[in-house]
Amino acid sequence: MTEYWMVIKPAPKIRGKIKEELEKIWMPATGSSWLMERKRLKYVPAIIRSAYAYGEKEVEEVKKDPYVSYLMNKVKVIIRKCPDNIRVDPKTNGPGLKIFWPIEVLEVKEVDDELKMLLTKVFFSKDNLEDRMIAEEDIRRFGIPCQEKQMTSDQRIDHHIDSMNSFMKAWGEFFKKAYDIHKQYNVKMWFHIIGL
């Protein structure tokens, strides 16, 4: 199965120790933005979705998104051709355009507000029917995880809700770790998505 991960691209000539720290920070990107959007987050999922875009057509399409456009007006993104382990640009049959988000995007007020929510808020409740339906949809989209196969349907949904809450918090922690390294060492870095 193909997986996509949000990773960090450090600036060239960065010291080995810092580069090693950054290489340990990554997040699985598959299915992330839709869960956030269901809980009315706008800017963090826009970063994830747009970083996933590959090739000129997808990049141009995602730039039309009002949240992506807003953030692109606030920070200087890099859009350049870059190879991907999974995808090929159908237009060139080679490396495609990708969007690289600078670490400074985390300083945009709307993004910062959403990151604080990701770190502190419990988004999904086992007692909320809508949240249970979201968990069911997530299971249908991505399959039943191994640890949930022997459970009853209700147990599976309860467990999956816990997993979704953990996943949301993990995104906040991912961005916070990267930002802490940026502040500690004053280094430039960019977020992007790779396929494995």
RODO-2510 file (C-alpha; in nm, 4 decimals, decimal comma):
residues 196
     n   res          X          Y          Z
     1     m     0,0000     0,0000     0,0000
     2     t     0,1236     0,3451    -0,0900
     3     e     0,1752     0,5794     0,2013
     4     y     0,2336     0,9522     0,2079
     5     w     0,4238     1,1278     0,4844
     6     m     0,4666     1,4911     0,5724
     7     v     0,8358     1,5493     0,6310
     8     i     1,0683     1,8435     0,6804
     9     k     1,3176     1,9689     0,4257
    10     p     1,5927     2,1597     0,6064
    11     a     1,7823     2,4450     0,4472
    12     p     2,1045     2,3445     0,2690
    13     k     2,4235     2,3475     0,4765
    14     i     2,2390     2,2761     0,7985
    15     r     2,4494     2,1128     1,0728
    16     g     2,4389     1,7327     1,0945
    17     k     2,2933     1,7183     1,4473
    18     i     2,0015     1,9447     1,3580
    19     k     1,9435     1,7600     1,0306
    20     e     1,9311     1,4291     1,2206
    21     e     1,6735     1,5742     1,4622
    22     l     1,4563     1,6924     1,1738
    23     e     1,4760     1,3555     0,9960
    24     k     1,3128     1,1954     1,3012
    25     i     1,0079     1,4208     1,2715
    26     w     0,7434     1,3020     1,0245
    27     m     0,3714     1,2397     1,0105
    28     p     0,1571     1,0026     0,8029
    29     a    -0,0530     1,2282     0,5820
    30     t    -0,3108     0,9862     0,4435
    31     g    -0,6612     1,0748     0,5585
    32     s    -0,5527     1,3612     0,7805
    33     s    -0,7062     1,6665     0,6247
    34     w    -1,0607     1,5317     0,5885
    35     l    -1,0845     1,4536     0,9631
    36     m    -0,9661     1,8045     1,0467
    37     e    -1,2094     1,9577     0,8012
    38     r    -1,4986     1,7641     0,9566
    39     k    -1,4121     1,9434     1,2819
    40     r    -1,4090     2,2796     1,1033
    41     l    -1,0345     2,3311     1,0915
    42     k    -0,9395     2,5136     0,7725
    43     y    -0,5773     2,6222     0,7585
    44     v    -0,3814     2,3192     0,8827
    45     p    -0,5729     2,0855     0,6482
    46     a    -0,5113     2,3331     0,3636
    47     i    -0,1364     2,3041     0,4265
    48     i    -0,1541     1,9233     0,4234
    49     r    -0,3784     1,9016     0,1138
    50     s    -0,1727     2,1475    -0,0867
    51     a     0,1568     1,9819     0,0096
    52     y     0,0106     1,6588    -0,1286
    53     a    -0,0507     1,8171    -0,4732
    54     y     0,1899     1,6895    -0,7379
    55     g     0,2364     1,8128    -1,0908
    56     e     0,1464     2,1412    -1,2548
    57     k    -0,2264     2,0661    -1,2877
    58     e    -0,2737     1,9633    -0,9215
    59     v    -0,0635     2,2525    -0,7908
    60     e    -0,2579     2,5085    -0,9973
    61     e    -0,5871     2,3561    -0,8822
    62     v    -0,4971     2,3600    -0,5112
    63     k    -0,3773     2,7226    -0,5333
    64     k    -0,7412     2,8180    -0,6055
    65     d    -0,8465     2,6985    -0,2594
    66     p    -0,9243     3,0167    -0,0580
    67     y    -0,7349     2,8964     0,2514
    68     v    -0,4288     2,7931     0,0512
    69     s    -0,4399     3,1234    -0,1370
    70     y    -0,4694     3,3180     0,1888
    71     l    -0,1676     3,1407     0,3393
    72     m     0,0360     3,1820     0,0195
    73     n    -0,0204     3,5569     0,0498
    74     k     0,1136     3,5489     0,4073
    75     v     0,4318     3,3420     0,3559
    76     k     0,6719     3,2645     0,0743
    77     v     0,6122     2,9082    -0,0397
    78     i     0,8483     2,7286    -0,2727
    79     i     0,6962     2,5609    -0,5759
    80     r     0,9486     2,3561    -0,7671
    81     k     0,9975     2,0321    -0,9538
    82     c     1,0897     1,7491    -0,7271
    83     p     1,1028     1,3712    -0,7747
    84     d     0,8611     1,1546    -0,5809
    85     n     0,9060     0,7851    -0,5044
    86     i     0,5489     0,7074    -0,6129
    87     r     0,4128     0,9662    -0,8520
    88     v     0,5209     1,0926    -1,1932
    89     d     0,3947     1,4124    -1,3525
    90     p     0,1766     1,2907    -1,6414
    91     k     0,2601     1,6022    -1,8431
    92     t     0,6395     1,5582    -1,8292
    93     n     0,6618     1,1875    -1,7380
    94     g     0,9198     1,2922    -1,4801
    95     p     0,9488     1,4996    -1,1626
    96     g     0,6484     1,7190    -1,0948
    97     l     0,5872     2,0491    -0,9217
    98     k     0,5409     2,0351    -0,5460
    99     i     0,4570     2,2925    -0,2814
   100     f     0,6978     2,3390     0,0091
   101     w     0,5538     2,5328     0,3053
   102     p     0,8029     2,7369     0,5109
   103     i     0,8121     2,6918     0,8879
   104     e     0,6900     3,0525     0,9172
   105     v     0,3424     2,9384     0,8082
   106     l     0,3003     2,8186     1,1681
   107     e     0,3268     3,1818     1,2821
   108     v     0,0200     3,2894     1,0823
   109     k    -0,2441     3,3604     1,3476
   110     e    -0,5116     3,1333     1,2013
   111     v    -0,2669     2,8421     1,1736
   112     d    -0,1331     2,9047     1,5239
   113     d    -0,4888     2,9042     1,6630
   114     e    -0,5631     2,5701     1,4968
   115     l    -0,2347     2,4202     1,6187
   116     k    -0,3227     2,5161     1,9754
   117     m    -0,6563     2,3399     1,9284
   118     l    -0,4846     2,0284     1,7908
   119     l    -0,2603     2,0165     2,0983
   120     t    -0,5295     2,0732     2,3611
   121     k    -0,8765     1,9855     2,2344
   122     v    -1,0512     1,6484     2,2269
   123     f    -1,2239     1,6609     1,8878
   124     f    -1,4243     1,3374     1,8819
   125     s    -1,6605     1,2037     2,1486
   126     k    -1,7820     0,8450     2,1852
   127     d    -2,1187     0,9854     2,2978
   128     n    -2,1697     1,1996     1,9875
   129     l    -2,3605     1,0248     1,7069
   130     e    -2,2017     1,2416     1,4362
   131     d    -1,8519     1,1566     1,5655
   132     r    -1,9406     0,7865     1,5642
   133     m    -2,0500     0,8207     1,2013
   134     i    -1,7210     0,9959     1,1172
   135     a    -1,5317     0,7057     1,2778
   136     e    -1,7354     0,4566     1,0732
   137     e    -1,6607     0,6506     0,7554
   138     d    -1,2893     0,6615     0,8407
   139     i    -1,2894     0,2837     0,8906
   140     r    -1,4661     0,2346     0,5553
   141     r    -1,2161     0,4619     0,3796
   142     f    -0,8987     0,3138     0,5206
   143     g    -0,9905    -0,0341     0,6417
   144     i    -1,0046    -0,1966     0,9814
   145     p    -0,6739    -0,1714     1,1683
   146     c    -0,5360    -0,5058     1,2908
   147     q    -0,5933    -0,4219     1,6578
   148     e    -0,9651    -0,3575     1,5857
   149     k    -1,0464    -0,6740     1,3833
   150     q    -1,1628    -0,8887     1,6780
   151     m    -1,3770    -0,6137     1,8316
   152     t    -1,7519    -0,5672     1,8085
   153     s    -1,8713    -0,2807     1,5907
   154     d    -1,9297    -0,0522     1,8927
   155     q    -1,5933    -0,1424     2,0475
   156     r    -1,4244    -0,0788     1,7128
   157     i    -1,5850     0,2649     1,6808
   158     d    -1,4949     0,3568     2,0420
   159     h    -1,1350     0,2480     1,9851
   160     h    -1,1215     0,4286     1,6528
   161     i    -1,2470     0,7512     1,8116
   162     d    -0,9599     0,7296     2,0628
   163     s    -0,7207     0,6751     1,7705
   164     m    -0,8602     0,9724     1,5780
   165     n    -0,8179     1,1995     1,8827
   166     s    -0,4598     1,0760     1,9253
   167     f    -0,3952     1,1347     1,5556
   168     m    -0,5210     1,4941     1,5734
   169     k    -0,2978     1,5634     1,8744
   170     a    -0,0016     1,3995     1,6978
   171     w    -0,0353     1,6544     1,4159
   172     g    -0,0130     1,9375     1,6678
   173     e     0,2934     1,7760     1,8256
   174     f     0,4557     1,7256     1,4836
   175     f     0,4299     2,0941     1,3971
   176     k     0,5290     2,2028     1,7499
   177     k     0,8477     1,9907     1,7455
   178     a     0,9491     2,1380     1,4109
   179     y     0,8780     2,4911     1,5306
   180     d     1,0711     2,4376     1,8551
   181     i     1,3781     2,3269     1,6558
   182     h     1,3371     2,6274     1,4259
   183     k     1,3311     2,8645     1,7249
   184     q     1,6106     2,6893     1,9138
   185     y     1,8587     2,6832     1,6237
   186     n     1,7187     2,9627     1,4033
   187     v     1,7104     2,7355     1,0973
   188     k     1,4996     2,7543     0,7830
   189     m     1,2907     2,4521     0,6897
   190     w     0,9937     2,3574     0,4756
   191     f     0,7105     2,1063     0,5098
   192     h     0,6292     1,8798     0,2165
   193     i     0,4829     1,5373     0,1454
   194     i     0,6642     1,2360     0,0064
   195     g     0,5309     0,9033    -0,1125
   196     l     0,6812     0,5793     0,0152
***
